[in-house]
């Protein structure tokens, strides 16, 4: 039997293997003498090559909820499927997560990326996150503010949080539910009517199915790049030069640009390198068009997209996905040097 016998599950559909799979049910120590990679369902991972260690998943799939004061407290194991959790809550009449329907991945991975969609980020709903430090098995419980949530960012992506494994999450959902319908396509679909969590859930599912490819039919890892933040001056200059520029002013004076719009405006929808392509419906998603894309195809495509956007708008796109090499995660620039030479 080969030493690297086990496939690394990833929704982009790259062929890569690891040495073993572990399912972890209790705090323990691992990843000290050999590399280890904790994964949810591989929906945001780009394995660039075989991984010389263990791929670890959380076993706990328990879900429970109870009222406390004016809230629902929902406790979910890190191994629960995220969409299943949202769906069960909505069916039980508990609102608060419906904008995050159909996001692929696990509950344990959700706080790492601070998953977000249609006007809501999971960090806003988190009460605490529990788990352990994989270097010594020491348990921790962190409040939402300790988790340092930002746009697609958290403590768990920083150097001081990377050894923390999330095994359970508690969400706090107000019983006095208020729907979030400000995201324009959602508002249009709901047409200003009074709505229920179920109706928002259904509308979000409709929008996602229209815009985003189903990874089971067309491999992808969701948005490949983050929406870039620029200064108000740069946004104003770009808006003057580029009619229709899509931008969102942030509370701190910076402006978020729609990366999908920038890529689209460069005429890159459908651009292909080998088996990898810019999705023809949503330019922020790169797809494995024939199921045969290699890591090199994908990196070359991502580099071309970044260069073309940089040349036209002077804006540097940063990947939202995470790249995995033989020993663990590496950055985009490092991946380009290592795999494109
Ligand atoms: N747009 C284009 N052309 C395109 C794609 C987008 O013109 O090819 C325009 C759209 O018309 C819209 C704007 O760009 O005016 C933004 O597009 P969209 O609403 O589809 O959202 P996004 O910025 O591309 C972000 C998240 C998604 C999330 C949606 C909805 C990031 C990196 N992506 O995408 O999250 O579902 O908003 O809230 O923030 C993910 O993280 O994997 C993901 C799918």
Boltz pocket constraint, residues with backbone or C-beta under 6 A from the ligand:
constraints:
  - pocket:
      binder: B
      contacts: [[A, 116], [A, 117], [A, 118], [A, 119], [A, 183], [A, 211], [A, 212], [A, 221], [A, 222], [A, 223], [A, 224], [A, 225], [A, 226], [A, 227], [A, 246], [A, 258], [A, 259], [A, 260], [A, 261], [A, 264], [A, 279], [A, 281], [A, 282], [A, 283], [A, 284], [A, 320]]
      max_distance: 6.0
